[in-house]
């Protein structure tokens, strides 16, 4: 993942199709039923934060850690 002012780190589990996102504000959120191509598009984007917002706004999620 390229450096982002919005996202610190993203990871993806192909078996469960879960993408976990760590934000720069300290929040960690798990997104469910994420297609591998969606993860790859975000991971490889020139603007990771913008692509994340574009593709993930309607995905189901769970907050693992709230923002600091």
N, C-alpha and C positions, 0 to 999 in steps of 0.2 A: 504494500500500500504506500502511495505517495504521501508526503507530509500534508497534514490538513489542520486548519485552525479550528475545526469543528469536531473531528474524530481523532482519537488517540490510537485505536487499534480495532481491527475487525478480525474475527475468526469464523470458520465455517466447518460444520460437521456434515459430510455428505450422507452419512448413514441416517441421521435424524432430520436432515435438511434444516438445521437450526444455525442461524447466524448470530453470533454474540458481538455486540458493539460496545466498546469503551469510549466514552465521550471525554473531551478535555475538561469538562466541569466535574468529573469524577463519577458520573452516572454510568451504570453498566446495564444494558438491556439485551434480552434474548428475543429474537424474532423467529417465528415458527413458519414451517412450510415454505422456505425460501428456495427457489429454483437455483441450481448451480450456476446457470448463466447470469442470473441476477447478481449473485455474489461476485462473480468474475467481472461483470460490468462495473460494479462499484469499486472493486479492488484495483482495477486497471485504469480507472478514469483519470483524466487530467485534473478534474476538480472532484475529489472523492466526496466531499460534503454535499455538493450540489447534486451529484448523481445519486447519493444515498437518499436525499430528500425527495428527488424525483421518483425513485423506484420503490421506496419503502413506506410511503405515507398511508397506505391502506392495509399493511400487514399486521397480523395479530402479534402481540408482544407481551412480555412479562418483565417488570422492572426487578432486576437482581440486586441492584444497589442504587439508591437515589443519589441525586447530585449533592455535592458537598455544600 
